[in-house]
Amino acid sequence: MNYTPIENQTWELLINSRKKNLANEACDIYLKSLLDLKLPTTYVPSHQEMNHLIQPFTDWRMVPTRELVPYIDYYQMLANYQFPAITTIRPLQQIKYYENKNPDVIHECFGHGPFLIHPEFSTFMHLLAKFSLTRSSQEQILLGRLFWYTTEFGLIETPQDLMRK
């Protein structure tokens, strides 16, 4: 997908403003993985570029999508090391990171990208998805809640504390 100059500006403004606060808000695993991932800061990376950045670390790859996928498809994709990633970007007027409640390319690449290259975190996400596929639809809904509060929000216990990304 080709992003407009305004969309690239939105990416640049948000990424650079978020990086200023991360030391106080993010766990060490995320911070180190973000440095290792080497996301561009002046433009929105394509999914091909994201996959090129992820590939040296894990078998994961981002698969572009325009909207959220149904949970059963989500589990199937994750079980195959495919992370469905929204390609749209928030409007410049919604530059505050948590102002926009819908996932977008910033959320996917900047929020999830670093965790996709972390071997333990990404393995947990893969195994939880595989396990979910063996369960009933009702159990999948319950596992989805566990999934939401662990992999989506990056719940990680560190020697210092229980942290969220």
DSSP file with accessible surface (Angstrom, degrees, kcal/mol):
  #  RESIDUE AA STRUCTURE BP1 BP2  ACC     N-H-->O    O-->H-N    N-H-->O    O-->H-N    TCO  KAPPA ALPHA  PHI   PSI    X-CA   Y-CA   Z-CA
    1    1 A M              0   0   96      0, 0.0     2,-0.5     0, 0.0    46,-0.0   0.000 360.0 360.0 360.0 136.9    0.0    0.0    0.0
    2    2 A N        -     0   0  158     44,-0.0     2,-0.3     0, 0.0    44,-0.0  -0.837 360.0-149.5 -95.2 129.1    1.3    3.5   -0.8
    3    3 A Y        -     0   0   25     -2,-0.5    43,-0.0    41,-0.2    41,-0.0  -0.737  14.6-119.2 -99.9 147.5    0.7    6.0    1.9
    4    4 A T     >  -     0   0   65     -2,-0.3     4,-2.7     1,-0.1     5,-0.2  -0.298  30.5-103.9 -76.7 165.2    0.2    9.7    1.2
    5    5 A P  H  > S+     0   0  109      0, 0.0     4,-2.3     0, 0.0     5,-0.1   0.893 124.2  51.9 -57.0 -37.4    2.5   12.5    2.5
    6    6 A I  H  > S+     0   0   91      2,-0.2     4,-2.5     1,-0.2     5,-0.1   0.909 109.5  49.1 -66.6 -40.2    0.0   13.3    5.2
    7    7 A E  H  > S+     0   0   49      2,-0.2     4,-2.4     1,-0.2    -1,-0.2   0.917 111.4  49.0 -66.3 -40.2   -0.2    9.7    6.3
    8    8 A N  H  X S+     0   0   39     -4,-2.7     4,-2.7     2,-0.2    -2,-0.2   0.894 110.5  51.5 -64.8 -37.2    3.6    9.5    6.4
    9    9 A Q  H  X S+     0   0   84     -4,-2.3     4,-3.0    -5,-0.2     5,-0.3   0.910 108.0  52.0 -64.8 -40.5    3.6   12.7    8.5
   10   10 A T  H  X S+     0   0    1     -4,-2.5     4,-2.5     2,-0.2     5,-0.3   0.942 111.3  47.5 -59.7 -47.5    1.0   11.1   10.9
   11   11 A W  H  X S+     0   0    0     -4,-2.4     4,-3.0     2,-0.2     5,-0.3   0.954 113.6  47.4 -56.1 -53.0    3.3    8.1   11.3
   12   12 A E  H  X S+     0   0   74     -4,-2.7     4,-2.2    30,-0.2     5,-0.3   0.927 113.6  46.6 -59.9 -46.7    6.4   10.3   11.9
   13   13 A L  H  X S+     0   0   85     -4,-3.0     4,-2.0     1,-0.2    -1,-0.2   0.927 117.6  42.2 -62.4 -45.5    4.7   12.5   14.4
   14   14 A L  H  X S+     0   0    2     -4,-2.5     4,-2.7    -5,-0.3     5,-0.3   0.938 114.8  48.3 -71.0 -45.7    3.2    9.7   16.4
   15   15 A I  H  X S+     0   0    1     -4,-3.0     4,-2.2    -5,-0.3    -2,-0.2   0.945 115.3  45.0 -59.9 -48.5    6.2    7.4   16.4
   16   16 A N  H  X S+     0   0   56     -4,-2.2     4,-0.9    -5,-0.3    -1,-0.2   0.889 114.4  48.2 -67.8 -35.4    8.6   10.1   17.4
   17   17 A S  H  X S+     0   0   49     -4,-2.0     4,-0.6    -5,-0.3     3,-0.3   0.908 112.5  49.1 -71.1 -37.6    6.3   11.5   20.1
   18   18 A R  H >X S+     0   0   23     -4,-2.7     3,-1.2     1,-0.2     4,-1.0   0.887 103.4  60.5 -67.6 -38.3    5.6    8.0   21.6
   19   19 A K  H 3< S+     0   0   84     -4,-2.2     4,-0.5     1,-0.3     3,-0.4   0.842  96.0  62.8 -59.9 -30.0    9.3    7.1   21.6
   20   20 A K  H 3< S+     0   0  169     -4,-0.9    -1,-0.3    -3,-0.3    -2,-0.2   0.798 112.0  35.1 -65.4 -29.1    9.9   10.0   24.0
   21   21 A N  H XX S+     0   0   75     -3,-1.2     3,-1.1    -4,-0.6     4,-0.7   0.496  90.4  93.5-103.5  -5.9    7.7    8.4   26.7
   22   22 A L  H >X S+     0   0   11     -4,-1.0     4,-2.9    -3,-0.4     3,-1.0   0.838  73.5  66.1 -62.8 -34.4    8.4    4.7   26.2
   23   23 A A  H 34 S+     0   0   78     -4,-0.5    -1,-0.3     1,-0.3    -2,-0.1   0.839 110.7  38.1 -58.7 -29.4   11.2    4.5   28.8
   24   24 A N  H <4 S+     0   0  146     -3,-1.1    -1,-0.3    -4,-0.1    -2,-0.2   0.546 126.6  35.2 -94.5 -10.3    8.5    5.2   31.5
   25   25 A E  H << S+     0   0   84     -3,-1.0     2,-0.3    -4,-0.7   139,-0.2   0.601 103.4  66.0-120.7 -18.9    5.7    3.2   30.0
   26   26 A A  S  < S-     0   0    5     -4,-2.9   139,-0.2    -5,-0.2     2,-0.1  -0.810  75.0-113.0-115.2 153.6    7.1    0.1   28.3
   27   27 A C     >  -     0   0    0     -2,-0.3     4,-2.4   127,-0.1     3,-0.2  -0.341  33.3-108.0 -77.2 162.1    8.8   -3.0   29.5
   28   28 A D  H  > S+     0   0   98      1,-0.2     4,-2.9     2,-0.2     5,-0.3   0.838 117.3  59.4 -59.9 -35.9   12.4   -3.8   28.7
   29   29 A I  H  > S+     0   0   45      1,-0.2     4,-2.3     2,-0.2    -1,-0.2   0.939 109.7  42.6 -59.9 -46.0   11.4   -6.6   26.3
   30   30 A Y  H  > S+     0   0    8     -3,-0.2     4,-3.0     2,-0.2     5,-0.2   0.942 114.2  50.9 -65.1 -47.4    9.5   -4.2   24.2
   31   31 A L  H  X S+     0   0   42     -4,-2.4     4,-2.0     1,-0.2    -2,-0.2   0.926 113.8  43.7 -59.7 -45.6   12.1   -1.5   24.3
   32   32 A K  H  X S+     0   0  124     -4,-2.9     4,-2.6     1,-0.2    -1,-0.2   0.934 115.0  49.0 -66.1 -43.2   14.9   -3.8   23.3
   33   33 A S  H  X S+     0   0    5     -4,-2.3     4,-2.5    -5,-0.3    -2,-0.2   0.883 108.2  54.3 -65.5 -36.4   12.8   -5.4   20.5
   34   34 A L  H  X>S+     0   0   16     -4,-3.0     4,-1.3     2,-0.2     5,-0.6   0.928 110.4  46.6 -62.6 -43.1   11.8   -2.0   19.2
   35   35 A L  H  <5S+     0   0  132     -4,-2.0     3,-0.3    -5,-0.2    -2,-0.2   0.925 114.0  48.0 -62.6 -44.3   15.4   -1.0   18.9
   36   36 A D  H  <5S+     0   0   46     -4,-2.6    -2,-0.2     1,-0.2    -1,-0.2   0.854 106.0  58.0 -64.7 -35.4   16.3   -4.3   17.2
   37   37 A L  H  <5S-     0   0    1     -4,-2.5    -1,-0.2    -5,-0.2    -2,-0.2   0.826  89.0-154.7 -67.4 -32.3   13.3   -4.0   14.8
   38   38 A K  T  <5 -     0   0  152     -4,-1.3    -3,-0.1    -3,-0.3    -2,-0.1   0.931  13.5-165.3  57.7  51.6   14.6   -0.7   13.4
   39   39 A L      < -     0   0   13     -5,-0.6    -1,-0.1     1,-0.1     2,-0.1  -0.381  25.7-107.3 -62.6 142.7   11.3    0.7   12.3
   40   40 A P        -     0   0   16      0, 0.0    -1,-0.1     0, 0.0    -2,-0.0  -0.420  26.6-161.3 -66.7 149.0   11.6    3.6    9.9
   41   41 A T  S    S+     0   0   45      3,-0.1   -25,-0.2     1,-0.1   -26,-0.1   0.562  80.0  53.0-109.7 -10.1   10.6    6.9   11.6
   42   42 A T  S    S+     0   0   76      1,-0.2     2,-0.3   -27,-0.1   -30,-0.2   0.518 113.7  21.9-106.7  -5.1    9.9    9.1    8.6
   43   43 A Y  S    S-     0   0   89    -32,-0.1    -1,-0.2   -31,-0.1   -35,-0.1  -0.987  84.2 -94.3-155.3 159.9    7.4    7.0    6.7
   44   44 A V        -     0   0    7     -2,-0.3   -41,-0.2    -3,-0.1     2,-0.1  -0.651  44.8-130.0 -76.6 122.2    4.9    4.1    7.1
   45   45 A P        -     0   0    0      0, 0.0     2,-0.1     0, 0.0    64,-0.1  -0.457  18.8-119.8 -72.4 146.8    6.7    0.9    6.2
   46   46 A S     >  -     0   0   34     -2,-0.1     4,-2.5     1,-0.1     5,-0.2  -0.359  26.8-109.4 -72.8 166.3    5.0   -1.5    3.8
   47   47 A H  H  > S+     0   0    8      1,-0.2     4,-2.6     2,-0.2    15,-0.3   0.861 121.7  56.7 -68.6 -29.8    4.1   -4.9    5.0
   48   48 A Q  H  > S+     0   0  136      2,-0.2     4,-2.0     1,-0.2    -1,-0.2   0.922 108.8  46.4 -63.9 -42.7    6.8   -6.3    2.8
   49   49 A E  H  > S+     0   0   53      2,-0.2     4,-2.1     1,-0.2    -2,-0.2   0.916 110.9  52.2 -66.0 -41.2    9.3   -4.1    4.5
   50   50 A M  H  X S+     0   0    0     -4,-2.5     4,-2.3     1,-0.2    -2,-0.2   0.928 109.5  49.5 -59.4 -44.4    7.9   -5.1    7.9
   51   51 A N  H  X S+     0   0   34     -4,-2.6     4,-2.6     1,-0.2    -1,-0.2   0.881 108.4  52.9 -64.1 -36.1    8.3   -8.7    7.0
   52   52 A H  H  < S+     0   0  131     -4,-2.0    -1,-0.2     1,-0.2    -2,-0.2   0.882 111.5  46.7 -64.7 -36.6   11.9   -8.1    5.9
   53   53 A L  H  < S+     0   0   32     -4,-2.1    -2,-0.2     1,-0.2    -1,-0.2   0.852 116.9  43.3 -72.8 -34.0   12.6   -6.5    9.3
   54   54 A I  H >X S+     0   0    0     -4,-2.3     3,-2.4    -5,-0.2     4,-1.6   0.865  96.2  77.7 -78.3 -37.8   10.9   -9.3   11.2
   55   55 A Q  T 3< S+     0   0  141     -4,-2.6    -1,-0.2     1,-0.3    -2,-0.1   0.776  84.9  59.0 -51.7 -39.0   12.4  -12.2    9.3
   56   56 A P  T 34 S+     0   0  101      0, 0.0    -1,-0.3     0, 0.0    -2,-0.1   0.744 115.6  36.9 -64.9 -15.4   15.9  -12.2   10.8
   57   57 A F  T <4 S-     0   0   86     -3,-2.4     2,-0.3     1,-0.3    -2,-0.2   0.822 124.5  -4.9-104.8 -42.6   14.4  -12.8   14.3
   58   58 A T     <  -     0   0   19     -4,-1.6    -1,-0.3     2,-0.2    59,-0.1  -0.895  65.9-103.2-145.6 176.5   11.4  -15.2   13.9
   59   59 A D  S    S+     0   0  131     -2,-0.3    -4,-0.1    -3,-0.1    58,-0.1   0.406  80.1 118.3 -85.0   1.2    9.2  -17.0   11.4
   60   60 A W        -     0   0    7     56,-0.3     2,-0.3    -6,-0.2    22,-0.2  -0.291  38.9-179.0 -69.6 153.3    6.4  -14.4   11.8
   61   61 A R  E     -a   82   0A 113     20,-1.6    22,-3.1    -7,-0.1     2,-0.4  -0.985  26.7-119.1-147.9 150.7    5.1  -12.3    9.0
   62   62 A M  E     -a   83   0A   0    -15,-0.3   -11,-0.1    -2,-0.3    20,-0.0  -0.758  20.6-157.5 -89.5 135.2    2.5   -9.6    8.8
   63   63 A V  E     -a   84   0A  31     20,-2.8    22,-3.0    -2,-0.4     2,-0.0  -0.970  23.2-122.3-113.5 118.5   -0.4  -10.2    6.4
   64   64 A P  E     +a   85   0A  76      0, 0.0     2,-0.3     0, 0.0    22,-0.2  -0.339  37.1 167.8 -65.7 140.9   -2.2   -7.0    5.3
   65   65 A T  E     -a   86   0A  32     20,-2.3    22,-1.8     1,-0.0    23,-0.3  -0.980  35.7-142.4-146.2 153.5   -5.9   -6.6    6.0
   66   66 A R  S    S+     0   0  155     -2,-0.3     2,-0.3    20,-0.2    22,-0.1   0.619  85.0  12.9 -91.6 -15.2   -8.3   -3.7    5.8
   67   67 A E  S    S-     0   0  144     18,-0.1    -1,-0.1    20,-0.0    37,-0.0  -0.942  96.9 -66.6-151.0 171.8  -10.3   -4.7    8.9
   68   68 A L        -     0   0  126     -2,-0.3    -2,-0.1     1,-0.1     3,-0.1  -0.346  50.4-133.4 -62.1 142.6  -10.3   -7.0   11.9
   69   69 A V        -     0   0   41      1,-0.1     5,-0.1    15,-0.1    -1,-0.1  -0.696  30.9 -89.5 -96.4 152.7  -10.6  -10.7   11.0
   70   70 A P     >  -     0   0   77      0, 0.0     4,-2.5     0, 0.0     3,-0.4  -0.257  42.1-111.2 -57.3 149.1  -13.0  -13.1   12.8
   71   71 A Y  H  > S+     0   0  100      1,-0.2     4,-2.8     2,-0.2     5,-0.2   0.844 116.1  53.9 -58.5 -36.2  -11.5  -14.7   15.8
   72   72 A I  H  > S+     0   0   59      1,-0.2     4,-2.2     2,-0.2    -1,-0.2   0.929 112.4  44.8 -65.5 -40.0  -11.4  -18.2   14.2
   73   73 A D  H  > S+     0   0   68     -3,-0.4     4,-2.6     2,-0.2    -2,-0.2   0.889 111.3  54.8 -67.1 -37.7   -9.5  -16.8   11.2
   74   74 A Y  H  X S+     0   0   41     -4,-2.5     4,-2.7     2,-0.2     5,-0.2   0.947 109.5  45.9 -60.2 -49.2   -7.3  -14.8   13.6
   75   75 A Y  H  X S+     0   0    6     -4,-2.8     4,-2.5     1,-0.2    -1,-0.2   0.905 112.3  51.5 -60.4 -43.6   -6.3  -18.0   15.5
   76   76 A Q  H  X S+     0   0   89     -4,-2.2     4,-0.7    -5,-0.2    -1,-0.2   0.914 111.6  47.1 -62.4 -40.5   -5.7  -19.9   12.3
   77   77 A M  H ><>S+     0   0   31     -4,-2.6     5,-2.7     1,-0.2     3,-1.1   0.946 112.9  47.8 -65.5 -46.9   -3.4  -17.2   11.0
   78   78 A L  H ><5S+     0   0    0     -4,-2.7     3,-1.9     1,-0.3    -2,-0.2   0.870 105.6  58.7 -63.6 -35.3   -1.5  -16.9   14.3
   79   79 A A  H 3<5S+     0   0   12     -4,-2.5    -1,-0.3     1,-0.3    -2,-0.2   0.736 108.6  47.3 -64.8 -19.5   -1.1  -20.7   14.4
   80   80 A N  T <<5S-     0   0  106     -3,-1.1    -1,-0.3    -4,-0.7    -2,-0.2   0.064 123.3-104.9-107.1  21.5    0.7  -20.3   11.0
   81   81 A Y  T < 5S+     0   0   77     -3,-1.9   -20,-1.6     1,-0.2     2,-0.5   0.799  79.7 133.6  60.3  32.3    2.9  -17.4   12.1
   82   82 A Q  E   < -a   61   0A  50     -5,-2.7    -1,-0.2   -22,-0.2   -20,-0.2  -0.964  42.0-159.5-115.1 122.3    0.8  -14.9   10.2
   83   83 A F  E     -a   62   0A   2    -22,-3.1   -20,-2.8    -2,-0.5     2,-0.4  -0.887  16.9-135.7-103.2 113.3   -0.2  -11.7   12.0
   84   84 A P  E     -a   63   0A   8      0, 0.0     2,-0.5     0, 0.0   -15,-0.1  -0.544  28.8-169.0 -69.4 123.4   -3.2  -10.0   10.4
   85   85 A A  E     -a   64   0A   0    -22,-3.0   -20,-2.3    -2,-0.4    20,-0.1  -0.963  20.6-126.6-125.5 123.5   -2.3   -6.3   10.3
   86   86 A I  E     -a   65   0A   6     -2,-0.5   -20,-0.2   -22,-0.2    22,-0.2  -0.378  15.3-161.5 -62.9 138.5   -4.6   -3.5    9.5
   87   87 A T        +     0   0    9    -22,-1.8   -21,-0.1    17,-0.1    -1,-0.1   0.595  58.4  95.6-100.7 -14.5   -3.2   -1.3    6.7
   88   88 A T        -     0   0   47    -23,-0.3    17,-3.1    15,-0.1     2,-0.4  -0.327  63.1-143.1 -74.3 163.0   -5.3    1.9    7.2
   89   89 A I        -     0   0   21     15,-0.2     3,-0.1    16,-0.1    -2,-0.1  -0.958  19.2-105.6-129.3 145.4   -3.9    4.7    9.3
   90   90 A R        -     0   0    8     -2,-0.4   -80,-0.1     1,-0.1    14,-0.0  -0.258  46.0 -93.1 -62.9 155.6   -5.7    7.1   11.7
   91   91 A P    >   -     0   0   61      0, 0.0     3,-2.1     0, 0.0    -1,-0.1  -0.352  32.3-115.1 -67.7 151.2   -6.4   10.7   10.6
   92   92 A L  G >  S+     0   0   54      1,-0.3     3,-1.0     2,-0.1    -2,-0.1   0.840 115.4  65.5 -55.9 -31.2   -3.8   13.3   11.5
   93   93 A Q  G 3  S+     0   0  156      1,-0.3    -1,-0.3     2,-0.1     3,-0.2   0.698  98.2  54.5 -66.1 -19.3   -6.4   14.9   13.8
   94   94 A Q  G <   +     0   0   71     -3,-2.1     6,-0.3     1,-0.2    -1,-0.3  -0.256  68.6 138.3-107.4  47.7   -6.4   11.7   16.0
   95   95 A I    <   +     0   0   49     -3,-1.0    -1,-0.2     4,-0.1    -2,-0.1   0.775  35.7 102.2 -68.0 -28.3   -2.6   11.8   16.5
   96   96 A K  S >> S-     0   0  144     -3,-0.2     3,-1.2     1,-0.1     4,-0.9  -0.379  78.1-129.4 -61.5 133.5   -2.8   10.9   20.2
   97   97 A Y  T 34 S+     0   0   31      1,-0.3     3,-0.3     2,-0.2    -1,-0.1   0.870 102.9  32.8 -56.0 -44.9   -1.8    7.3   20.4
   98   98 A Y  T 34 S+     0   0  129      1,-0.2    -1,-0.3     3,-0.0    -2,-0.1   0.428  98.1  84.7 -96.6   3.9   -4.8    6.1   22.6
   99   99 A E  T <4 S+     0   0   88     -3,-1.2     2,-0.7    -5,-0.1    -1,-0.2   0.876  82.3  64.7 -70.7 -36.5   -7.3    8.6   21.1
  100  100 A N     <  -     0   0   22     -4,-0.9    -1,-0.1    -3,-0.3     4,-0.1  -0.789  66.2-169.7 -91.7 114.3   -8.1    6.3   18.2
  101  101 A K        +     0   0  176     -2,-0.7    -1,-0.1     2,-0.1    -2,-0.0   0.620  62.1  85.6 -80.1 -13.3   -9.7    3.1   19.6
  102  102 A N  S    S-     0   0  118      1,-0.1     5,-0.1     5,-0.0   -12,-0.1  -0.718  86.1-111.5 -91.5 140.3   -9.4    1.2   16.3
  103  103 A P        +     0   0   32      0, 0.0     2,-0.3     0, 0.0   -15,-0.1  -0.359  44.2 169.6 -65.0 146.5   -6.3   -0.6   15.3
  104  104 A D     >  -     0   0    3    -18,-0.1     4,-2.6    -4,-0.1   -15,-0.2  -0.835  53.0 -78.0-143.6-176.4   -4.4    0.9   12.4
  105  105 A V  H  > S+     0   0    0    -17,-3.1     4,-2.7    -2,-0.3     5,-0.4   0.836 129.1  53.5 -61.0 -31.0   -1.0    0.4   10.8
  106  106 A I  H  >>S+     0   0    0    -18,-0.3     4,-2.1     2,-0.2     5,-1.0   0.953 110.2  46.8 -67.1 -47.8    0.7    2.3   13.6
  107  107 A H  I  >>S+     0   0   38      3,-0.2     5,-1.1     1,-0.2     4,-0.9   0.920 116.9  44.8 -57.5 -44.4   -0.9    0.1   16.2
  108  108 A E  I  X>S+     0   0   10     -4,-2.6     5,-1.3     3,-0.2     4,-0.9   0.953 122.7  31.8 -69.0 -51.9    0.1   -3.0   14.3
  109  109 A C  I  <5S+     0   0    0     -4,-2.7     4,-0.3     3,-0.2    -3,-0.2   0.935 130.1  32.9 -76.2 -47.0    3.7   -2.1   13.4
  110  110 A F  I  <5S+     0   0    2     -4,-2.1    -3,-0.2    -5,-0.4    -2,-0.2   0.859 129.1  36.5 -80.3 -35.1    4.8    0.0   16.3
  111  111 A G  I  <<S+     0   0    3     -5,-1.0     4,-0.3    -4,-0.9    -3,-0.2   0.937 133.2  19.9 -83.6 -49.8    2.7   -1.9   18.9
  112  112 A H  I >X<S+     0   0    4     -5,-1.1     4,-1.7    -4,-0.9     3,-0.6   0.783 106.6  77.6 -93.6 -30.6    2.8   -5.5   17.8
  113  113 A G  H 3><S+     0   0    0     -5,-1.3     4,-0.9    -4,-0.3     3,-0.5   0.902  93.4  50.7 -49.6 -49.7    5.9   -5.5   15.6
  114  114 A P  H >4 S+     0   0    0      0, 0.0     3,-0.5     0, 0.0     4,-0.4   0.878 110.5  50.1 -60.1 -34.5    8.5   -5.5   18.4
  115  115 A F  H X4 S+     0   0    2     -3,-0.6     3,-0.7    -4,-0.3     7,-0.4   0.793 100.8  63.5 -74.7 -26.7    6.7   -8.5   20.1
  116  116 A L  H 3< S+     0   0    1     -4,-1.7   -56,-0.3    -3,-0.5    -1,-0.2   0.771 104.4  47.8 -67.1 -22.9    6.7  -10.5   16.9
  117  117 A I  T << S+     0   0    5     -4,-0.9    -1,-0.2    -3,-0.5    -2,-0.2   0.557  88.6  94.9 -94.4  -5.8   10.5  -10.5   16.9
  118  118 A H    <>  -     0   0   36     -3,-0.7     4,-2.9    -4,-0.4     5,-0.4  -0.739  69.3-148.8 -86.6 116.8   10.8  -11.6   20.6
  119  119 A P  H  > S+     0   0   77      0, 0.0     4,-2.0     0, 0.0     5,-0.2   0.890  90.9  42.6 -57.0 -45.7   11.1  -15.4   20.6
  120  120 A E  H  > S+     0   0  153      2,-0.2     4,-2.3     1,-0.2     5,-0.2   0.931 118.0  44.6 -69.5 -44.6    9.4  -16.1   23.9
  121  121 A F  H  > S+     0   0   21      2,-0.2     4,-2.3     1,-0.2    -1,-0.2   0.945 116.1  45.8 -65.7 -45.7    6.5  -13.7   23.4
  122  122 A S  H  X S+     0   0    3     -4,-2.9     4,-2.3    -7,-0.4    -1,-0.2   0.864 111.5  53.0 -69.7 -30.5    5.8  -14.7   19.8
  123  123 A T  H  X S+     0   0   66     -4,-2.0     4,-3.0    -5,-0.4     5,-0.3   0.923 108.3  50.7 -67.1 -43.2    6.1  -18.4   20.7
  124  124 A F  H  X S+     0   0   86     -4,-2.3     4,-2.7     2,-0.2     5,-0.3   0.942 110.7  49.0 -57.8 -45.9    3.5  -17.9   23.4
  125  125 A M  H  X S+     0   0    4     -4,-2.3     4,-2.0     1,-0.2    -2,-0.2   0.926 113.2  47.5 -61.6 -43.1    1.2  -16.2   21.0
  126  126 A H  H  X S+     0   0   11     -4,-2.3     4,-2.5     2,-0.2    -2,-0.2   0.940 114.1  45.6 -63.7 -47.7    1.6  -19.0   18.4
  127  127 A L  H  X S+     0   0   95     -4,-3.0     4,-2.6     1,-0.2     5,-0.2   0.881 111.1  52.4 -67.7 -37.9    1.1  -21.8   20.9
  128  128 A L  H  X S+     0   0   15     -4,-2.7     4,-2.5    -5,-0.3    -1,-0.2   0.918 110.7  48.6 -64.0 -39.8   -2.0  -20.1   22.5
  129  129 A A  H  X S+     0   0    0     -4,-2.0     4,-1.6    -5,-0.3    -2,-0.2   0.935 111.6  48.9 -65.0 -44.2   -3.5  -19.7   19.0
  130  130 A K  H  X S+     0   0  105     -4,-2.5     4,-0.5     1,-0.2    -2,-0.2   0.920 112.5  48.2 -61.2 -43.8   -2.8  -23.4   18.2
  131  131 A F  H >< S+     0   0  102     -4,-2.6     3,-1.7     1,-0.2     4,-0.3   0.916 106.7  57.5 -62.2 -41.9   -4.3  -24.5   21.4
  132  132 A S  H >< S+     0   0    0     -4,-2.5     3,-1.6     1,-0.3    -1,-0.2   0.855  98.3  60.7 -58.3 -35.0   -7.4  -22.3   20.8
  133  133 A L  H 3< S+     0   0   58     -4,-1.6    -1,-0.3     1,-0.3    -2,-0.2   0.702 100.2  55.5 -69.0 -16.1   -8.1  -24.1   17.5
  134  134 A T  T << S+     0   0   94     -3,-1.7    -1,-0.3    -4,-0.5     2,-0.2   0.460  98.0  82.8 -91.8  -1.8   -8.5  -27.4   19.4
  135  135 A R  S <  S-     0   0   90     -3,-1.6    -3,-0.0    -4,-0.3     5,-0.0  -0.566  86.8 -93.8-103.5 165.7  -11.2  -26.0   21.7
  136  136 A S     >  -     0   0   57     -2,-0.2     4,-2.7     1,-0.1     5,-0.2  -0.223  42.3-104.4 -68.5 164.5  -15.0  -25.5   21.3
  137  137 A S  H  > S+     0   0   77      1,-0.2     4,-1.7     2,-0.2     5,-0.1   0.880 123.4  51.9 -61.5 -36.0  -16.2  -22.1   20.1
  138  138 A Q  H  > S+     0   0  120      2,-0.2     4,-1.7     1,-0.2    -1,-0.2   0.922 111.5  46.3 -66.0 -42.1  -17.3  -21.2   23.7
  139  139 A E  H  > S+     0   0   76      1,-0.2     4,-3.0     2,-0.2     5,-0.2   0.872 107.7  57.9 -67.6 -33.7  -13.9  -22.0   25.0
  140  140 A Q  H  X S+     0   0   13     -4,-2.7     4,-2.1     1,-0.2    -1,-0.2   0.879 103.4  53.0 -63.5 -35.6  -12.3  -20.1   22.1
  141  141 A I  H  X S+     0   0   65     -4,-1.7     4,-1.4     2,-0.2    -1,-0.2   0.935 111.3  45.7 -64.3 -44.2  -14.2  -17.0   23.3
  142  142 A L  H  X S+     0   0   90     -4,-1.7     4,-1.7     1,-0.2     3,-0.3   0.920 113.0  49.4 -65.3 -42.0  -12.8  -17.4   26.8
  143  143 A L  H  X S+     0   0   28     -4,-3.0     4,-3.2     1,-0.2    -1,-0.2   0.843 103.7  62.1 -65.3 -30.6   -9.3  -18.0   25.5
  144  144 A G  H  X S+     0   0   22     -4,-2.1     4,-2.8    -5,-0.2    -1,-0.2   0.878 101.9  50.8 -61.1 -37.1   -9.8  -14.9   23.4
  145  145 A R  H  X S+     0   0  150     -4,-1.4     4,-2.2    -3,-0.3    -1,-0.2   0.922 111.4  47.0 -66.6 -42.7  -10.2  -12.9   26.6
  146  146 A L  H  X S+     0   0   85     -4,-1.7     4,-0.7     1,-0.2     5,-0.3   0.937 113.4  49.7 -60.9 -44.5   -7.0  -14.4   27.9
  147  147 A F  H >X>S+     0   0    7     -4,-3.2     5,-1.8     1,-0.2     4,-0.9   0.916 108.8  53.0 -57.8 -46.4   -5.4  -13.7   24.5
  148  148 A W  I 3<>S+     0   0  118     -4,-2.8     5,-1.0     1,-0.2    -1,-0.2   0.913 112.3  42.8 -58.9 -45.2   -6.6  -10.1   24.7
  149  149 A Y  I 3<5S+     0   0  148     -4,-2.2    -1,-0.2     3,-0.2    -2,-0.2   0.454 125.8  32.0 -88.1   1.6   -5.2   -9.3   28.1
  150  150 A T  I <X>S+     0   0   21     -3,-0.9     5,-1.7    -4,-0.7     4,-0.9   0.646 129.4  22.1-115.5 -69.6   -1.8  -11.0   27.4
  151  151 A T  I  <5S+     0   0    1     -4,-0.9    -3,-0.2    -5,-0.3    -4,-0.1   0.894 125.5  48.1 -72.6 -39.7   -0.7  -10.8   23.8
  152  152 A E  I  4<S+     0   0   24     -5,-1.8    -1,-0.2     1,-0.2    -3,-0.2   0.921 124.6  30.5 -67.6 -41.3   -2.8   -7.8   22.7
  153  153 A F  T  4<S-     0   0   64     -5,-1.0    12,-1.7    -6,-0.3    -1,-0.2   0.394 106.5-122.4-101.6   5.3   -1.8   -5.7   25.7
  154  154 A G  T  <5 -     0   0    0     -4,-0.9     2,-0.5    10,-0.2    -3,-0.2   0.901  32.7-169.1  62.2  43.8    1.7   -7.2   26.2
  155  155 A L      < +     0   0   68     -5,-1.7     2,-0.4     9,-0.2     9,-0.2  -0.547  16.8 168.1 -69.7 117.6    1.2   -8.4   29.8
  156  156 A I  E     -B  163   0B  19      7,-3.2     7,-3.7    -2,-0.5     2,-0.6  -0.998  32.8-140.8-138.3 133.2    4.7   -9.4   30.9
  157  157 A E  E     +B  162   0B 164     -2,-0.4     5,-0.3     5,-0.3    -2,-0.0  -0.837  28.0 179.5 -92.9 126.2    6.1  -10.2   34.3
  158  158 A T        -     0   0   17      3,-3.2    -2,-0.0    -2,-0.6  -131,-0.0  -0.738  46.0 -99.9-116.6 167.4    9.6   -8.8   34.7
  159  159 A P  S    S+     0   0  134      0, 0.0     3,-0.1     0, 0.0    -1,-0.0   0.840 124.6  46.4 -57.7 -26.7   12.0   -9.0   37.7
  160  160 A Q  S    S-     0   0  132      1,-0.3     2,-0.3     0, 0.0    -3,-0.0   0.864 126.5 -44.5 -82.7 -36.7   10.9   -5.4   38.5
  161  161 A D        -     0   0  110     -5,-0.1    -3,-3.2     2,-0.0     2,-0.6  -0.984  63.3 -72.5-176.5 172.6    7.2   -5.7   38.2
  162  162 A L  E     -B  157   0B 100     -2,-0.3     2,-0.3    -5,-0.3    -5,-0.3  -0.847  62.6-173.2 -87.2 120.9    4.2   -7.0   36.2
  163  163 A M  E     -B  156   0B  49     -7,-3.7    -7,-3.2    -2,-0.6     2,-0.3  -0.847  25.3-150.7-123.0 156.2    4.1   -4.7   33.2
  164  164 A R              0   0  139     -2,-0.3   -10,-0.2    -9,-0.2    -9,-0.2  -0.889 360.0 360.0-114.4 152.6    2.0   -3.9   30.2
  165  165 A K              0   0   41    -12,-1.7  -139,-0.1    -2,-0.3   -54,-0.0  -0.308 360.0 360.0 -72.5 360.0    3.4   -2.6   27.0
